[in-house]
Amino acid sequence: MSARASLIEDGGSEASEPDHFFRAPEFLEAEGVTHTVAAELGAGELRLPVIVREIPGSDLLDATSPYGYPGASGVRVTPPDPAEIDWGDTGLVSVFVRDRIGEPPSLANGTVRSEVQLVEGEDGIRKRLREQIRSNERRGWLVESRQGGDVDAAALYGFEAAYSETMARTGASERYLFSTEYFRAILRSRRSWLLLASREQGAATAGAIAVASDGLLHYYLGGTADEALEDSPMKNLFAAMIALAGELGLPLNLGGGVRPGDSLESFKRGFATTTAPFRTHEVICDPAAYEELSARVEAEESFFPAYRAP
């Protein structure tokens, strides 16, 4: 093995890159990142922001990337093979890495978990969707955009109300029930934008947060209030994000569905022009401990780490 990894308790500062939202200090702090996994790679370096966690029923630790597409900072054109890195000195049993979208990946030989929907230009919007967007505009729907750092309390309240109703309506898991302070924290980053949809000077009843990272504008979070569902102003928000991406000179990543092929993914396909893989990396740092912990549970083959299977 040509490199050794170490664990630095620094809140992810060694991996921080303010110009890339998913590694920006505002995002890392909001996500509760605790450490950086660092490795020197000859001509380059690897810096993974991670959340270190206690493993229930033991005195051992593991780590996971924060949400989204953080990957790593300091990566070279040729990504390192995890098998060529000695992870033993980290003191961790395993690390689950969510890679960035696009090339090059942070690490080689990842697992493709899903396909995300990408938009390059406005030509990909289907004719039917264009007509529905124009129809909403004729009915008075407007979209405004504010860059992170310029979002006031009223705008945040409108977004949070719509987002909360969406999470309640869809029965979202606790992972997606973010606090007001979480939204405030990530919208301090200048690599974030809040887009709000309202009708005829009324209060915002739909919203989306878009963020720029690793050469893409990403649709990160969004929601629609129950009262606005009939008009589906999210279509207008998607069109506004496509326009914002064009102004920034970036493709737009709309993400995927909750599950491959579901209605959410189908909706996003109506705007997309191409797709890209979303990869993860399953790093076992202490094989003996991993095997012992995993022997206690039954888990699907794709679940990682196996010992955390529900």
Contacts in CASP RR format, 6 or more apart in sequence:
PFRMAT RR
TARGET T0000
AUTHOR 0000-0000-0000
METHOD contacts of the structure
MODEL  1
MSARASLIEDGGSEASEPDHFFRAPEFLEAEGVTHTVAAELGAGELRLPV
IVREIPGSDLLDATSPYGYPGASGVRVTPPDPAEIDWGDTGLVSVFVRDR
IGEPPSLANGTVRSEVQLVEGEDGIRKRLREQIRSNERRGWLVESRQGGD
VDAAALYGFEAAYSETMARTGASERYLFSTEYFRAILRSRRSWLLLASRE
QGAATAGAIAVASDGLLHYYLGGTADEALEDSPMKNLFAAMIALAGELGL
PLNLGGGVRPGDSLESFKRGFATTTAPFRTHEVICDPAAYEELSARVEAE
ESFFPAYRAP
1 84 0 8 1.000
1 85 0 8 1.000
1 86 0 8 1.000
2 41 0 8 1.000
2 42 0 8 1.000
2 84 0 8 1.000
2 85 0 8 1.000
3 39 0 8 1.000
3 40 0 8 1.000
3 41 0 8 1.000
3 42 0 8 1.000
3 46 0 8 1.000
3 80 0 8 1.000
3 84 0 8 1.000
3 85 0 8 1.000
3 86 0 8 1.000
4 39 0 8 1.000
4 40 0 8 1.000
4 85 0 8 1.000
4 86 0 8 1.000
4 88 0 8 1.000
4 89 0 8 1.000
5 37 0 8 1.000
5 38 0 8 1.000
5 39 0 8 1.000
5 46 0 8 1.000
5 85 0 8 1.000
5 86 0 8 1.000
5 87 0 8 1.000
5 88 0 8 1.000
5 89 0 8 1.000
5 90 0 8 1.000
5 285 0 8 1.000
6 37 0 8 1.000
6 38 0 8 1.000
6 39 0 8 1.000
6 89 0 8 1.000
6 90 0 8 1.000
7 35 0 8 1.000
7 36 0 8 1.000
7 37 0 8 1.000
7 38 0 8 1.000
7 52 0 8 1.000
7 63 0 8 1.000
7 89 0 8 1.000
7 90 0 8 1.000
7 91 0 8 1.000
7 92 0 8 1.000
8 14 0 8 1.000
8 35 0 8 1.000
8 36 0 8 1.000
8 37 0 8 1.000
8 38 0 8 1.000
9 34 0 8 1.000
9 35 0 8 1.000
10 35 0 8 1.000
10 36 0 8 1.000
11 28 0 8 1.000
11 29 0 8 1.000
11 32 0 8 1.000
11 33 0 8 1.000
11 34 0 8 1.000
11 35 0 8 1.000
11 36 0 8 1.000
11 49 0 8 1.000
12 28 0 8 1.000
12 33 0 8 1.000
12 34 0 8 1.000
12 35 0 8 1.000
12 36 0 8 1.000
12 49 0 8 1.000
12 50 0 8 1.000
13 25 0 8 1.000
13 36 0 8 1.000
14 36 0 8 1.000
14 38 0 8 1.000
14 47 0 8 1.000
15 23 0 8 1.000
15 28 0 8 1.000
15 36 0 8 1.000
15 38 0 8 1.000
15 47 0 8 1.000
15 48 0 8 1.000
15 49 0 8 1.000
15 72 0 8 1.000
15 73 0 8 1.000
16 23 0 8 1.000
16 24 0 8 1.000
16 25 0 8 1.000
16 28 0 8 1.000
16 49 0 8 1.000
16 73 0 8 1.000
17 23 0 8 1.000
17 24 0 8 1.000
17 73 0 8 1.000
18 24 0 8 1.000
18 25 0 8 1.000
18 189 0 8 1.000
18 191 0 8 1.000
19 191 0 8 1.000
20 73 0 8 1.000
20 191 0 8 1.000
20 212 0 8 1.000
20 213 0 8 1.000
20 214 0 8 1.000
21 27 0 8 1.000
21 186 0 8 1.000
21 189 0 8 1.000
21 191 0 8 1.000
21 192 0 8 1.000
21 211 0 8 1.000
21 212 0 8 1.000
21 213 0 8 1.000
21 218 0 8 1.000
21 220 0 8 1.000
22 66 0 8 1.000
22 68 0 8 1.000
22 69 0 8 1.000
22 70 0 8 1.000
22 71 0 8 1.000
22 100 0 8 1.000
22 211 0 8 1.000
22 213 0 8 1.000
22 214 0 8 1.000
22 218 0 8 1.000
23 49 0 8 1.000
23 70 0 8 1.000
23 71 0 8 1.000
23 73 0 8 1.000
23 213 0 8 1.000
24 189 0 8 1.000
24 191 0 8 1.000
24 213 0 8 1.000
26 185 0 8 1.000
26 186 0 8 1.000
26 188 0 8 1.000
26 189 0 8 1.000
26 192 0 8 1.000
27 66 0 8 1.000
27 70 0 8 1.000
27 185 0 8 1.000
27 186 0 8 1.000
27 189 0 8 1.000
27 211 0 8 1.000
28 49 0 8 1.000
28 66 0 8 1.000
29 185 0 8 1.000
30 181 0 8 1.000
30 182 0 8 1.000
30 185 0 8 1.000
30 186 0 8 1.000
31 51 0 8 1.000
31 66 0 8 1.000
31 67 0 8 1.000
32 51 0 8 1.000
32 66 0 8 1.000
33 49 0 8 1.000
33 50 0 8 1.000
33 51 0 8 1.000
33 66 0 8 1.000
34 50 0 8 1.000
34 51 0 8 1.000
34 52 0 8 1.000
35 49 0 8 1.000
35 50 0 8 1.000
35 51 0 8 1.000
35 52 0 8 1.000
35 63 0 8 1.000
36 47 0 8 1.000
36 48 0 8 1.000
36 49 0 8 1.000
36 50 0 8 1.000
37 46 0 8 1.000
37 47 0 8 1.000
37 48 0 8 1.000
37 50 0 8 1.000
37 63 0 8 1.000
37 90 0 8 1.000
37 92 0 8 1.000
37 95 0 8 1.000
38 45 0 8 1.000
38 46 0 8 1.000
38 47 0 8 1.000
38 48 0 8 1.000
39 45 0 8 1.000
39 46 0 8 1.000
39 80 0 8 1.000
39 85 0 8 1.000
41 76 0 8 1.000
41 80 0 8 1.000
43 76 0 8 1.000
44 74 0 8 1.000
44 76 0 8 1.000
45 74 0 8 1.000
46 72 0 8 1.000
46 74 0 8 1.000
46 75 0 8 1.000
46 80 0 8 1.000
46 85 0 8 1.000
46 106 0 8 1.000
46 107 0 8 1.000
47 72 0 8 1.000
47 73 0 8 1.000
47 74 0 8 1.000
48 65 0 8 1.000
48 71 0 8 1.000
48 72 0 8 1.000
48 95 0 8 1.000
48 97 0 8 1.000
48 106 0 8 1.000
49 65 0 8 1.000
49 66 0 8 1.000
49 70 0 8 1.000
49 71 0 8 1.000
49 72 0 8 1.000
49 73 0 8 1.000
50 63 0 8 1.000
50 64 0 8 1.000
50 65 0 8 1.000
50 66 0 8 1.000
50 95 0 8 1.000
51 63 0 8 1.000
51 64 0 8 1.000
51 65 0 8 1.000
51 66 0 8 1.000
52 61 0 8 1.000
52 62 0 8 1.000
52 63 0 8 1.000
52 92 0 8 1.000
53 61 0 8 1.000
53 62 0 8 1.000
53 63 0 8 1.000
53 64 0 8 1.000
54 60 0 8 1.000
54 61 0 8 1.000
55 61 0 8 1.000
55 62 0 8 1.000
55 93 0 8 1.000
55 293 0 8 1.000
55 307 0 8 1.000
55 308 0 8 1.000
58 293 0 8 1.000
60 93 0 8 1.000
60 286 0 8 1.000
60 289 0 8 1.000
60 293 0 8 1.000
61 91 0 8 1.000
61 92 0 8 1.000
61 93 0 8 1.000
62 92 0 8 1.000
62 93 0 8 1.000
62 94 0 8 1.000
62 95 0 8 1.000
62 96 0 8 1.000
62 305 0 8 1.000
62 308 0 8 1.000
63 90 0 8 1.000
63 92 0 8 1.000
63 94 0 8 1.000
63 95 0 8 1.000
63 96 0 8 1.000
64 95 0 8 1.000
64 96 0 8 1.000
64 98 0 8 1.000
65 71 0 8 1.000
65 96 0 8 1.000
65 97 0 8 1.000
65 98 0 8 1.000
66 98 0 8 1.000
67 98 0 8 1.000
67 175 0 8 1.000
68 98 0 8 1.000
68 220 0 8 1.000
69 98 0 8 1.000
69 99 0 8 1.000
69 100 0 8 1.000
69 101 0 8 1.000
69 213 0 8 1.000
69 214 0 8 1.000
69 218 0 8 1.000
69 253 0 8 1.000
69 278 0 8 1.000
70 98 0 8 1.000
70 100 0 8 1.000
71 97 0 8 1.000
71 98 0 8 1.000
71 99 0 8 1.000
71 100 0 8 1.000
71 106 0 8 1.000
72 97 0 8 1.000
72 100 0 8 1.000
72 106 0 8 1.000
72 107 0 8 1.000
75 104 0 8 1.000
75 106 0 8 1.000
76 104 0 8 1.000
77 104 0 8 1.000
78 104 0 8 1.000
79 104 0 8 1.000
79 105 0 8 1.000
79 106 0 8 1.000
79 107 0 8 1.000
79 108 0 8 1.000
80 107 0 8 1.000
80 108 0 8 1.000
81 107 0 8 1.000
81 108 0 8 1.000
81 109 0 8 1.000
82 107 0 8 1.000
82 108 0 8 1.000
82 109 0 8 1.000
82 281 0 8 1.000
82 283 0 8 1.000
83 109 0 8 1.000
87 95 0 8 1.000
87 283 0 8 1.000
87 284 0 8 1.000
87 285 0 8 1.000
88 285 0 8 1.000
88 286 0 8 1.000
90 285 0 8 1.000
91 285 0 8 1.000
91 286 0 8 1.000
92 285 0 8 1.000
92 286 0 8 1.000
93 284 0 8 1.000
93 285 0 8 1.000
93 286 0 8 1.000
93 289 0 8 1.000
93 290 0 8 1.000
93 293 0 8 1.000
93 305 0 8 1.000
94 282 0 8 1.000
94 283 0 8 1.000
94 284 0 8 1.000
94 285 0 8 1.000
94 286 0 8 1.000
94 290 0 8 1.000
94 304 0 8 1.000
94 305 0 8 1.000
95 281 0 8 1.000
95 283 0 8 1.000
95 285 0 8 1.000
96 280 0 8 1.000
96 281 0 8 1.000
96 282 0 8 1.000
96 283 0 8 1.000
96 304 0 8 1.000
96 305 0 8 1.000
97 106 0 8 1.000
97 107 0 8 1.000
97 280 0 8 1.000
97 281 0 8 1.000
97 282 0 8 1.000
97 283 0 8 1.000
98 280 0 8 1.000
99 105 0 8 1.000
99 106 0 8 1.000
99 107 0 8 1.000
99 110 0 8 1.000
99 278 0 8 1.000
99 279 0 8 1.000
99 280 0 8 1.000
99 281 0 8 1.000
100 106 0 8 1.000
100 213 0 8 1.000
100 214 0 8 1.000
101 116 0 8 1.000
101 214 0 8 1.000
101 216 0 8 1.000
101 218 0 8 1.000
101 253 0 8 1.000
101 276 0 8 1.000
101 278 0 8 1.000
102 214 0 8 1.000
102 216 0 8 1.000
102 276 0 8 1.000
105 279 0 8 1.000
106 281 0 8 1.000
107 281 0 8 1.000
109 281 0 8 1.000
110 279 0 8 1.000
110 280 0 8 1.000
110 281 0 8 1.000
111 279 0 8 1.000
111 280 0 8 1.000
111 281 0 8 1.000
111 282 0 8 1.000
111 302 0 8 1.000
112 277 0 8 1.000
112 278 0 8 1.000
112 279 0 8 1.000
113 278 0 8 1.000
113 279 0 8 1.000
113 280 0 8 1.000
114 256 0 8 1.000
114 257 0 8 1.000
114 260 0 8 1.000
114 277 0 8 1.000
114 278 0 8 1.000
115 256 0 8 1.000
115 260 0 8 1.000
115 275 0 8 1.000
115 276 0 8 1.000
115 277 0 8 1.000
115 278 0 8 1.000
116 253 0 8 1.000
116 254 0 8 1.000
116 255 0 8 1.000
116 256 0 8 1.000
116 275 0 8 1.000
116 276 0 8 1.000
116 277 0 8 1.000
116 278 0 8 1.000
117 253 0 8 1.000
117 254 0 8 1.000
117 255 0 8 1.000
117 256 0 8 1.000
117 265 0 8 1.000
117 268 0 8 1.000
117 269 0 8 1.000
117 271 0 8 1.000
117 272 0 8 1.000
117 275 0 8 1.000
118 216 0 8 1.000
118 251 0 8 1.000
118 252 0 8 1.000
118 253 0 8 1.000
118 254 0 8 1.000
118 272 0 8 1.000
118 273 0 8 1.000
118 274 0 8 1.000
118 275 0 8 1.000
118 276 0 8 1.000
119 242 0 8 1.000
119 245 0 8 1.000
119 251 0 8 1.000
119 252 0 8 1.000
119 254 0 8 1.000
119 271 0 8 1.000
119 272 0 8 1.000
119 273 0 8 1.000
120 251 0 8 1.000
120 252 0 8 1.000
120 273 0 8 1.000
120 274 0 8 1.000
121 242 0 8 1.000
121 245 0 8 1.000
121 246 0 8 1.000
121 251 0 8 1.000
121 273 0 8 1.000
122 239 0 8 1.000
122 242 0 8 1.000
122 243 0 8 1.000
123 273 0 8 1.000
124 270 0 8 1.000
124 271 0 8 1.000
124 272 0 8 1.000
124 273 0 8 1.000
125 133 0 8 1.000
125 239 0 8 1.000
125 242 0 8 1.000
125 270 0 8 1.000
125 271 0 8 1.000
126 270 0 8 1.000
126 271 0 8 1.000
129 235 0 8 1.000
129 270 0 8 1.000
129 271 0 8 1.000
132 232 0 8 1.000
132 235 0 8 1.000
133 235 0 8 1.000
133 236 0 8 1.000
133 239 0 8 1.000
136 231 0 8 1.000
136 232 0 8 1.000
136 233 0 8 1.000
136 235 0 8 1.000
136 236 0 8 1.000
137 236 0 8 1.000
139 199 0 8 1.000
139 231 0 8 1.000
140 199 0 8 1.000
140 200 0 8 1.000
141 197 0 8 1.000
141 198 0 8 1.000
141 199 0 8 1.000
141 231 0 8 1.000
141 233 0 8 1.000
141 236 0 8 1.000
142 197 0 8 1.000
142 198 0 8 1.000
142 199 0 8 1.000
143 195 0 8 1.000
143 196 0 8 1.000
143 197 0 8 1.000
143 233 0 8 1.000
143 236 0 8 1.000
143 237 0 8 1.000
143 239 0 8 1.000
143 240 0 8 1.000
144 195 0 8 1.000
144 196 0 8 1.000
144 198 0 8 1.000
145 193 0 8 1.000
145 194 0 8 1.000
145 195 0 8 1.000
145 196 0 8 1.000
145 240 0 8 1.000
145 244 0 8 1.000
146 155 0 8 1.000
146 193 0 8 1.000
146 194 0 8 1.000
146 195 0 8 1.000
146 196 0 8 1.000
147 190 0 8 1.000
147 192 0 8 1.000
147 193 0 8 1.000
148 187 0 8 1.000
148 188 0 8 1.000
148 189 0 8 1.000
148 190 0 8 1.000
148 191 0 8 1.000
148 192 0 8 1.000
148 193 0 8 1.000
148 194 0 8 1.000
149 187 0 8 1.000
149 188 0 8 1.000
149 189 0 8 1.000
149 190 0 8 1.000
151 187 0 8 1.000
151 194 0 8 1.000
155 194 0 8 1.000
155 196 0 8 1.000
155 204 0 8 1.000
156 180 0 8 1.000
156 183 0 8 1.000
156 184 0 8 1.000
156 187 0 8 1.000
156 194 0 8 1.000
158 196 0 8 1.000
158 203 0 8 1.000
158 204 0 8 1.000
158 205 0 8 1.000
158 207 0 8 1.000
159 183 0 8 1.000
159 194 0 8 1.000
159 196 0 8 1.000
159 204 0 8 1.000
159 207 0 8 1.000
159 209 0 8 1.000
159 222 0 8 1.000
159 223 0 8 1.000
160 180 0 8 1.000
160 183 0 8 1.000
161 225 0 8 1.000
162 204 0 8 1.000
162 205 0 8 1.000
162 206 0 8 1.000
162 207 0 8 1.000
162 222 0 8 1.000
162 223 0 8 1.000
162 224 0 8 1.000
162 225 0 8 1.000
162 228 0 8 1.000
163 178 0 8 1.000
163 207 0 8 1.000
163 221 0 8 1.000
163 222 0 8 1.000
163 223 0 8 1.000
165 223 0 8 1.000
165 224 0 8 1.000
165 225 0 8 1.000
165 226 0 8 1.000
166 172 0 8 1.000
166 222 0 8 1.000
166 223 0 8 1.000
166 224 0 8 1.000
166 225 0 8 1.000
167 176 0 8 1.000
167 177 0 8 1.000
169 226 0 8 1.000
178 221 0 8 1.000
183 209 0 8 1.000
186 192 0 8 1.000
186 209 0 8 1.000
186 211 0 8 1.000
186 220 0 8 1.000
187 194 0 8 1.000
187 209 0 8 1.000
189 211 0 8 1.000
191 211 0 8 1.000
191 212 0 8 1.000
191 213 0 8 1.000
192 209 0 8 1.000
192 210 0 8 1.000
192 211 0 8 1.000
192 212 0 8 1.000
192 220 0 8 1.000
193 209 0 8 1.000
193 210 0 8 1.000
193 211 0 8 1.000
193 244 0 8 1.000
194 207 0 8 1.000
194 208 0 8 1.000
194 209 0 8 1.000
195 207 0 8 1.000
195 208 0 8 1.000
195 209 0 8 1.000
195 210 0 8 1.000
195 237 0 8 1.000
195 240 0 8 1.000
195 241 0 8 1.000
195 244 0 8 1.000
196 204 0 8 1.000
196 206 0 8 1.000
196 207 0 8 1.000
197 204 0 8 1.000
197 205 0 8 1.000
197 206 0 8 1.000
197 207 0 8 1.000
197 228 0 8 1.000
197 233 0 8 1.000
197 234 0 8 1.000
197 236 0 8 1.000
197 237 0 8 1.000
198 204 0 8 1.000
198 205 0 8 1.000
199 205 0 8 1.000
199 228 0 8 1.000
199 231 0 8 1.000
199 233 0 8 1.000
205 224 0 8 1.000
205 225 0 8 1.000
205 227 0 8 1.000
205 228 0 8 1.000
205 233 0 8 1.000
206 222 0 8 1.000
206 223 0 8 1.000
206 224 0 8 1.000
206 225 0 8 1.000
206 228 0 8 1.000
206 233 0 8 1.000
206 234 0 8 1.000
206 237 0 8 1.000
207 222 0 8 1.000
207 223 0 8 1.000
207 224 0 8 1.000
207 234 0 8 1.000
207 237 0 8 1.000
208 219 0 8 1.000
208 220 0 8 1.000
208 221 0 8 1.000
208 222 0 8 1.000
208 223 0 8 1.000
208 234 0 8 1.000
208 237 0 8 1.000
208 238 0 8 1.000
208 241 0 8 1.000
209 219 0 8 1.000
209 220 0 8 1.000
209 221 0 8 1.000
209 222 0 8 1.000
210 217 0 8 1.000
210 218 0 8 1.000
210 219 0 8 1.000
210 220 0 8 1.000
210 241 0 8 1.000
210 244 0 8 1.000
210 245 0 8 1.000
210 252 0 8 1.000
211 217 0 8 1.000
211 218 0 8 1.000
211 220 0 8 1.000
212 218 0 8 1.000
212 248 0 8 1.000
212 250 0 8 1.000
215 250 0 8 1.000
215 251 0 8 1.000
216 250 0 8 1.000
216 251 0 8 1.000
216 252 0 8 1.000
216 253 0 8 1.000
217 241 0 8 1.000
217 244 0 8 1.000
217 245 0 8 1.000
217 248 0 8 1.000
217 250 0 8 1.000
217 251 0 8 1.000
217 252 0 8 1.000
217 253 0 8 1.000
218 252 0 8 1.000
218 253 0 8 1.000
218 255 0 8 1.000
219 238 0 8 1.000
219 241 0 8 1.000
219 252 0 8 1.000
219 253 0 8 1.000
219 254 0 8 1.000
219 255 0 8 1.000
222 234 0 8 1.000
222 237 0 8 1.000
223 234 0 8 1.000
224 232 0 8 1.000
224 233 0 8 1.000
224 234 0 8 1.000
238 254 0 8 1.000
238 271 0 8 1.000
239 271 0 8 1.000
241 252 0 8 1.000
242 252 0 8 1.000
242 271 0 8 1.000
245 251 0 8 1.000
245 252 0 8 1.000
253 276 0 8 1.000
254 268 0 8 1.000
254 271 0 8 1.000
254 272 0 8 1.000
255 268 0 8 1.000
255 278 0 8 1.000
256 264 0 8 1.000
256 265 0 8 1.000
256 268 0 8 1.000
256 278 0 8 1.000
257 264 0 8 1.000
257 265 0 8 1.000
257 268 0 8 1.000
258 264 0 8 1.000
259 265 0 8 1.000
280 304 0 8 1.000
282 304 0 8 1.000
282 305 0 8 1.000
284 290 0 8 1.000
290 305 0 8 1.000
290 306 0 8 1.000
290 307 0 8 1.000
293 305 0 8 1.000
293 306 0 8 1.000
293 307 0 8 1.000
294 305 0 8 1.000
294 306 0 8 1.000
294 307 0 8 1.000
296 307 0 8 1.000
297 306 0 8 1.000
297 307 0 8 1.000
297 309 0 8 1.000
298 309 0 8 1.000
299 306 0 8 1.000
299 307 0 8 1.000
299 309 0 8 1.000
300 309 0 8 1.000
303 309 0 8 1.000
END
